[in-house]
Amino acid sequence: MAAPVGRDTLPEHWAYGVCEDGRVFFINDETRATTWLHPRSAEPVNSGHMIRSDLPPGWEEGFTDDGASFFIK
């Protein structure tokens, strides 16, 4: 995983979003370009969270750095 994702880790004019599968995408607000790679590290980032259809509404699954799953409401 690249450096922690946060507005302070992104270059000016960049923002990010998270897909339901936990993948993070990046958006250049000036050019409207998008990418799966962090603009500074050029590496893909996973948030460590996943929204699963078999969980009750409002719940999602997360994963520790060691790969253990846990649930978040």
C-alpha positions as CSV (number, residue, x, y, z in Angstrom):
1,M,0.0,0.0,0.0
2,A,1.2,3.5,-0.8
3,A,1.6,6.2,1.8
4,P,-1.5,6.7,3.9
5,V,-4.3,8.3,1.9
6,G,-5.4,11.7,3.0
7,R,-5.8,15.1,1.5
8,D,-2.5,16.1,3.1
9,T,-0.6,13.3,1.1
10,L,-2.0,14.3,-2.3
11,P,-0.6,17.0,-4.6
12,E,-2.7,20.2,-5.0
13,H,-5.9,19.7,-7.1
14,W,-6.1,16.0,-6.3
15,A,-8.9,14.2,-4.4
16,Y,-9.7,10.5,-3.8
17,G,-12.7,8.2,-3.6
18,V,-13.2,4.6,-2.5
19,C,-15.1,2.0,-4.4
20,E,-17.3,-0.6,-2.8
21,D,-14.5,-3.2,-3.0
22,G,-12.1,-1.0,-1.1
23,R,-10.0,0.2,-4.0
24,V,-9.0,3.8,-3.9
25,F,-9.1,6.0,-7.0
26,F,-7.7,9.5,-7.5
27,I,-9.2,12.4,-9.3
28,N,-7.4,15.5,-10.6
29,D,-9.9,18.3,-10.1
30,E,-8.3,20.5,-12.7
31,T,-8.0,18.0,-15.6
32,R,-10.8,15.7,-14.5
33,A,-8.4,12.8,-15.1
34,T,-8.7,9.7,-12.8
35,T,-6.3,7.0,-11.9
36,W,-6.0,3.9,-9.7
37,L,-2.4,4.9,-8.9
38,H,-1.5,7.4,-6.1
39,P,-0.3,10.6,-7.7
40,R,2.9,10.8,-5.6
41,S,3.9,7.1,-5.2
42,A,2.5,5.7,-8.5
43,E,1.3,2.7,-6.5
44,P,-2.3,1.3,-6.2
45,V,-3.9,1.8,-2.8
46,N,-6.6,-0.3,-1.0
47,S,-8.5,1.3,1.8
48,G,-8.6,-2.0,3.7
49,H,-12.4,-1.8,3.8
50,M,-15.0,-3.6,1.7
51,I,-18.8,-3.2,1.5
52,R,-20.3,-6.7,1.3
53,S,-23.8,-7.4,0.1
54,D,-24.3,-10.2,2.7
55,L,-23.8,-7.8,5.6
56,P,-26.7,-5.7,7.2
57,P,-27.0,-2.1,5.9
58,G,-24.4,0.2,7.4
59,W,-21.8,-2.6,8.0
60,E,-18.6,-3.2,6.1
61,E,-15.6,-5.5,6.4
62,G,-12.1,-4.3,7.1
63,F,-8.8,-6.0,7.2
64,T,-5.8,-5.6,9.4
65,D,-2.3,-5.3,7.9
66,D,-1.9,-9.0,8.7
67,G,-5.0,-9.9,6.7
68,A,-7.4,-10.6,9.6
69,S,-10.9,-9.4,8.8
70,F,-13.1,-7.4,11.2
71,F,-16.5,-5.7,10.9
72,I,-17.3,-2.0,11.2
73,K,-20.6,-0.2,11.7
